Amino acid sequence: MKLHYIDISIIIAYIILTIFIGFWISKKAKKNLDSYFLGGKNLPWYMLGLSNASGQFDISGTMMMVAWLFVYGVKSAWIPWLWPVWNQVFLMVFLAVWLRRSNVLTGAEWLKTRFGTGRGATLSHISVVIFAIIAVIGFIAYAFEGIGKFATTFLPWDLSVTLIGIAITSERMYALLIMGITTIYVIKGGMYSVVMTEVLQFTIMTISGIAIGIIAMNLVSGEQIAAAIPDGWKSLVFSWHLDLDWSKLIPEVNEKIKNDGYGMFGAFMMMAIFRGIFVSIAGPVPGYDMQRVLAAKSPKEAALMSGSVSLALYFPRYLMITGLAVIGLVYFNAGDIMTSDGLDFEKILPFTLSNYIPVGLLGLVLAGLIAAFMSTFAANVNAGPAYIVNDIYKRFINPNASNTKLVQMSYFASFAIVIIGIITGFFISSINDVFLWITGALFGGYAISNVLKWIWWRFNGYGFFWGMISGLLAALIIPKALPDSGFLISFPIIFGISAVGSFLGSLLTKPDEEQILIDFYRNVRPWGFWKPIITKIKQTDPDFEPNKQFYRDMFNSLIGIVWQMGLTVAPIFLVIREFTNMWLAIGTIAITSIILKVNWYDKLED
């Protein structure tokens, strides 16, 4: 496709504007590490929330979710539970408050408040730094694959080259160029730059999402959608088997369902819910989500920030996803998404945009989608180096480094993370493959250690280290050793290995220092198995009140999950003309919002 000069002008103007913002506010970011990585903890919660929402409105994920909706219909709204999307709900209800009370710079530094500074604490610190770096590299590789597929559909130039005997496709070259531009403004401006540009990017994406939803509803009728889909496509209800038969419409879709591993949908959902509970209580992985929690002005604002992400994100994003999916369904042409490996359903998004979005609006949408990519990429580039500089360089190599030196090292670390992530991206062929590895394997090795650190006083730094390291090694080895195992088999194996490491590492070593545990519980006040520590606190402070809000927090989390699901499916039902279901979803949103207002918002405290 050849873009109109108006569309190209809009895209170029946007890229120039983002780079300008990065340089314009770079002076604020240079003060110290708090300024560079957390914006001086002085950014309003609603800006951090919009920034976080923008960071999750990524192009790779959007391409994948358009493909999911195309293939699985309304049931695709359940698949992101694998992430799980409702970790934002747990953060909103209680975890963001617990995390922000620590007043630290990174998730690794937070471990000092839980495990102290002994050998076990040092090992736990190292393990979470390793995990954070691997996770960020994985996310960068995930973004690299998405932006390359996207760009080659729209940009007309063949940039393929051969360097030192290595052939680099045009897809990879576009990814390299766009990543290079993003890296410039992120490294220059730090968190200030990331948040300011992401608020702009979210505004563009919201306008684009609403516009695409309207175009789809004008372009495609309900009758056309009905003729293009199999029975059950419009239903949110699922049984043990998926029961979607595409053989009379697009037979290749049945093969994709088989390869994705979602055919036994009931079993998949049981595993997604089990995994989701553990991963959500574990808290955010060391990355951009956690950095925004730590950047909030107070624990209460951290909770409000987390709640605002779902409220801002889902309606415009799913208008865009549904609009592109239904246009792709009605005007499907296998030749437009054919590759040497067969049909690539992740190309439905660029195919639909290139053929059915008008000049001018296409430029805005493309700028918005490039903005979405830049948001996710920028957030990870900002988060990963925080662990390298603060938790390796400053702690072990140069504790007395000046603020200027630390910021300079941050520049270097950012470049290093980007380069390694890009190299990893060269070995990836599918966005969904990376998604499944991150959610199924990598997070499987993360969950149990990070749940136990909140709820069990006897869990120590050694347990955390062995749980994380055994889980991380399993996440790297199991997918290779059992390549055909799939998520339903690999996740419980990795989770089990990590659990054994966590419990043995703790029970075969001494407990952490009593005073460390007392100080942690006084400050953070989580619920869980803390009775021996609470008893010690009450000996010196009889009026001390432990956290007794477990049942309220779990109830609010359940209500929050229903609220979030309503926000997800309401725009889907709107675009596909299922108005009765849409109003049911809106009614659900209203009722759950009232409950959360009374039982969560009105009771928030720092």
N, C-alpha and C positions, 0 to 999 in steps of 0.2 A: 504493500500500500504506500502511496505517496501522499504525505501530509500537505495540506494547504498551508500557504505561508502565514496565514492568520494563526493557525494552530501552533506552528513552529515558533512564531513570535511570542505567543503566550507562554509556552514551555521555557523558552530562553529567558524571558523576563522574570519568570518565577525563580529559576535557578540563580540568576544574578541577584535577585532580592534576598534569597536565603544566605548566599555567601556574604552579602553586605551586612546582614544582621549579625552574622557570626563575628565579623571583624569589628563592627560598630560597638558591640558590648563586650569585647574581649578584655578590656581594662578591668572590668568587675571580676572576671574569672581569674585574673592573675594574682589576686591578693594572697590566697593560700589554698590548701586542699579543700577546705570546707566550701570556699567560694567556687572552686573549679568543679568539684564533683557533686556538691549539694546546693549550689546557688546561695551559699551563706545562710541556709535554713531560714530564708526571709521571703520566699515566694508564696503567694496566696494559694490556699488549698484548691480553689477552683481552677487556677492556671495549671497546677500540677496535675489535677484530674483530667483536664482537656489534653495535656501533654501525654499523660499515660494512655488515654483513649486513642490518641493519634498514633502512639507507638504500637498499639495493638491493631490498628487499621492497616496492616501491612499488605503489600502487593502479593507476596508469595501465599500468605494465608487466604487472601481474597480470591486469588485464582483457584486455589484448592477448594474453597467453600462454594464457589460457583460450580465447579465440577461435581462436588458432592450433591448440591441441590438438583443439578441436572440429572444425576444418576439415581439418587435415593429419594428425591422429592422432599416433602415436609419432614419426613423422618430424619433428614440430614441435620435438623436442629439438635438432635440428641448427640451426634458424633463429637462435637466440641467438648462434651462432658469428659471426654478422654483427656483433655488438656490438663486439668478441668477448668472450664470457663468460670465456674462458680468459686474458684479460689478468691476472686474479688469480693464475693459475698462474705466469706469467712474473715477476710481482711477488714471489711467494713464493720462487721459485727464485733470482733474482739481482737484479732491478731495485730492490726495496724497500731492499736493503742499499746499493746504489749511491746511491739518492736520499737516504737518511737520513744518510749520511756527510757530506753538505753542511752539516747543522746550520743550515738557514735557515728562513724563515717561509712563503714561498710559492714556487710553481714559477717565477715570474718572477724573484724574487730569486736563485734557484738558478743562473740564467744567468750571473750575475756570476762564479761559480766556474768557469764553462766559457769565457766569452768576455772576461772582464775588465771594464774600465770605459770603453773607448774609444767612438768614435762607432758602430762596428758593434755593439758590445755594447748601447749605449743603444737602437739601433733594434731589436735582437732583443728587448730588454726590453719595448719598447712593443708590438711585434707580439704577444707572448704575453699581455700584459695585455688587448689588444683581443680576442684569441681567447677568453680566459677569460671575459670579460664577455659576449660573444656566446653562448658555450656555456652559461653559467649562465642567461641569459635564455631560451635555447631549452629547457633542462630545466624551467624554471619554467612556460613556456607549455605544455609537454608534460604537466606535472602538473596545470595548471589545467584542461585539457580533460578529463582523466580524472576528477578529483574532482567536476566538475559533472555529468557523465553518471551517476556513481555516486550522488550525493546525491539527485537528483530521483526516483530509483526508490523511495527509502525514506522520505524526509522529506515529510510530508503537506502542507506549506504552499506556496501559490503566492506566491512572492516577486517575480514579474516586475513591473518598474516601467519608467517612461519618465522619463529625466532629460535636461534641455535638448534635448528632441526626439529623444533616442536611446533606442530600446527595448532594455531589458536583460532577457533571459529569466530564468526562475527558476533554470535550470541555472547561468547565470553568477553570479547573486546568491549561491547556495549556495557556489560556488567562492570568491567574494570574502570571504564571512563566515569560512569555514574557514581560508583563507589568512591573513586578518587575525588570527585567534586564534593561529595558529602563529607568525606574525611577532613577536607580542608576547613570547613566551617565548624565542625564539631571540635576538632583539636584546638582551633583558635579560641573558641568561645566557651567550651566546657558546658556545664549544666545550664547556665544562663542562655547560651546559644541554643541548646537543645530544646528547652522549654519554650522560648520565644518563637522559634521557627515551627515547633510542633503545634502551638496554638494557631498560627497562621495556616499550617497544613490541615489541621482539623476543620477549620472554617471552610477551606476549599473542598475537602472531602465531603462535608455535610451538604454543601450546595450541589456537588456532583451526584451524591447518592439520591437526593430528592429529585434532581432533574432526570436521572436515569429511570427511577421508578415511574415518574410521570410519562416519559417517552414510551416505556414498555407498556403501560396501560393504554396509551393511545394507539400503539402499533400492533398490539396483539389482543385478540378477543378471548373471552373465556372459552368459546367453542373451539378456537384454534388450539388452545392449551389442552383441552380435553382430548382432542384428536391426536395429540403428539405424545401422550403419556400412557403408561400401563395402569391397570386397576390398582388402587392402593397408594398411588403416588401422592395424592392430596391429603392423605390421612397421617396424623401425628401418632396414632395408636400403633403399637408393634406387638408381635407375638414372638415365639421362640425363633422362628425362621422369618427372614425378611419378606418373602412372598411377593417379590416384584419380578414379573416376567417380561423382559424386553424382546423376546425372540421374534415377535411379529412387527416390531418397530425398528430397533437398532440392536441386532443380535450381539454385537461386540460389547454392549454394556453388561450383559450377563457375565462375560469373561472378566470384565473389570471388577464386578462385585465379588467374584470368586477370588481374584488376586488380592483385593483389598482385605479380605478376611472378615467382612461384615455380614456374610450370608446368614450365620447363626446369630441373629441380632439380639435375641434375648440373652444369650451367654455373653455377648459383647457388652451389653448394658450392665449386667451383673458385675462384670470385671471393672467396667468404667466407674461405677458407683463405689465399689470397694476401694479402688485405687484413688478415686477422687476425694473420698473422705480423708484418707491418710495424707495425700499430697496437700490438700487444702489446710489441714490442721498443722502440717509441717511448716507452712508459711511459704512465702515466695522464694524461688531459687535466687542465689546471689546474682543479681542482674539489675536491669533498669526498673523493674517493678519495686524491688526492695529499696533502690536508691531514691525513688520518689517518696516512699514512706518515711525514710530517714531524713529527707529534705523538708518535710512539713514543719511548720512553726511549732506545733504542739501535738501531743497524742490525739486530742479531739479532732484537730484539723487533718491528721493522718487518716482517721476513720472517715471523715467527710470526703476527703480526696478519693479514697477507695470506693465509696458509694457512688460518687459522681461519675466514675468511669462507665459503669453499666448504664446509668441513666443517659449519658451523652452518646455512647457508642452504638447501641444496638439498633435503634430505629433507622438512622441514615445508612448504616452499613448493610443491613438486611434489605433495605429498599434497593440498594445498588446490586447486591448479590442476586436477589430474586429477579429484578428487572433484566439483568444480563442473562441469567439462566433461562428464563422463559422465552426471551428472544432467540437464544441459541437453540432451544427445543423446537420452536415453530419453524425456524428457518434453517434447520440443521442441514449441513452438507458435509459428508464424511471427508471429502477431498480437502476441505479447509483446515482440518486438524490432523491430517494424516502425516505420519513420520515414518522413518525407516523401520521403526519398531512397532508400527501399528497406529491405531487412533490414540492421540494424546488429549484426553479430556481437559487437562489443565490449560489447553490453548483455546478453550471456548470463550473465556473472557476477552482476550485480545481479538479473536475472530469477530465477536459480536460488536465490540467497540468500533473496529475498523470498517464495518459494513453498514451500521445502523444508527450511528450517532452523528448529528450534523456538524458542519464546520463551525468553529468558534467554541461551541459547547464541547466538541471533541478535544480541543486544545486545553480547555479548563479541566476536563475529566482526566486527560493524560497528565497534566500538571499535578492534579490531585493524587493520582495513583503513583506517580513518581515521588510526590511528597510523602505518600504513605510508606513507600519503600525507604525513603530517606529518613523518615521518622523512626522506623524499627531499627534500621542500620545505625543511625545516629545514637539511639538510646543504648544499644549494645556497645558501641565504640566508647561511649562515655562511661559505662558501668564497668566493663572488664578491666581497663587499666587502673581503676581505683584499687583493685585488689593487688595488682602487681606493685604499684608505687607505695600505697599505704601499708600493705600487709607483708610485703617482701622487702622492698628496697629500704623503706623507712625503718621497719622493725629490725631487720637482720643485717643490713648492709651499711646504711648511713643514718643512724638515729638522730644525728645533729644537723641534718641537711637543712638549708635555708628554704623558705617558701618558694623563692625563685627557682632554686635547684629542683625542688619537688615538682613544680609545674612543668619545668623543662623535661624532667623524666617522664611526666605524664604524656607529653607530646610523643616521646620516643616509644613508650609502651603502647600508645594508641596505634602508631604505625605498625608495630610488630604484630599486634592482635589482628589488624586488618589483613596484613600480608598472609599470616598463617590461615586465617579464615578463608581467604580467596583461594589459596592453594588447595585447601580441603574441598572447596566448592568445585574444583576441576574434576573431582572424582565422583560427582553426584549426577544422577540422571533423572531423578524424580523428586519433586517437592514432597509428595506424600511419604516417600521412603524416609526422608530426613525427619518429617513430622512424627512418624511412628517410632523412629529410633529415639528421638528426644523425649517423647511422651511415654513410650512403653519401656524402653531400656534405661535411658539415663535417669529419668525421674524415679524409676523403680528402685534404683540404688540410692536414691536421696531421701525417700519418704520416711522410713522407719526411724532413722537416726534423728531426724528433725522433728518428729512427733515426740519421741521420748525425751528430748531436751526440754520440752515444755512441761510434760506431765509427770515425770518420775524423778524424785530427788536422788535416787541411787545411781542414776545414769551419769557417767562421768566422761572426762575428756578422752580417755582410752576407748571407751565404748563408742563414742562419737567417731573417733578416728577409724577404728576397725570396721564399724558399720559403713561409713562413707567409702573407705578404700575397697573393702570387699564388694560393696555394691557397684562402685565405679568400674572395678576390674571385670565384674560379671557383666555389666552393661556393654563393655567393649568386647568381651569374649563370646558370650552366649549367642548373639546374633550371627557371629561367624561360625561357631561350632554347630549351631542348629539353625541353618539358614531358612529352613522351611517351617520353623516352629510357629511363627506368627505371634501377634501380641498376646492372645489368650493363654499361650503356653509360656512365652519368654518372661512376661511380667511377673507372674507368681514365683518363678524360679529365681529371678534376680532379687525380688523382694525378700524371699526366704533366705537367700545367702546373706543379704545385708542384715536381716534380723538376727541371724546366728552370730554374725560378727559383732553386732551391737550389744547383745546380751552377754556373750562370753567376754568381750572386751571390758565390760563393766564389772561383772561378777567375779572375774579372776584378778581384779586389781582393787586397790583401796578406794573408798569414796572420796569425793572432792573435799577440800577443807570446809569445815562446818561454817566458818564465818562467811566464806564466799557464797554458800548456799543461802544463808540467812539474809545477806545483803541483796542477793538476786531476788529472793521471794518478796522481801519488803518492797523493793522497787517496782518489779514487774507484776507481781500478784497474779500468776496464772492459776487456773484450777487444775486438779489432778491429784496425784498421790504424793502429797507433801506433808503428811501428818507429823513425822518426826521433826521436821524443820519448823512447822507452825508451833509445835509444843515448845521448842527452844525459844522462839520469839516471845511467846506468851509468858515465859518465865521472867523476862525483863520488862515486858509491855503487856500487862493483862488485858488492856483495852483493844489490842490489835485485832482487826477483823479480817480473816482470810477471805479469799474469793469463793463465794457460794453461788455464782451465777452460771454454773455449767448448764443447767436445764433451760434457763432463759436464753443463753447464747445459742444452744442447739436449736431451740424453737425458732429464734430469730433467723438463724442460718437456713433452716428449712423454709421459712416464709420468704427469705431473700432469694432462694433458689427458684421458687415458684414465681416470684416477682420478676426475676431475670428472664425466666423462660417465657413469660408473657411478653416482655419487651422484645424477645427474639422472634416469636411467631406472629405477633400482630402485623408487622409490615409484610411478612410472607403472605399471610391470608389476604391482606389488602391487595397486593399486586396480582394474585391469582384469582381474585374475585370470590373468595370464600367469606362473604361478609358476616354470616352468622357466627362462624368461628372467630372472625376478627373481633366482633363485639364481645364475645365470651372472653377473649384474651385481654381486651381493654378493661372489661369488668374485673378480671383477675388482678390486673395491674393496680386498679383503683383500690380494691379491698386490701391487697397486700401492702400497698403504700400506707394506708391508714394504720394498719397493724404495726408496721415498722416505725411510723411516726410516734406512736404511743409507747411502744415497747423497746425501741432502740434509740431513736433520735432524742427523745425527751429525757433519756436516762444516760446520755453520753457524759463522760467525765474524763479529765486528764489523769 
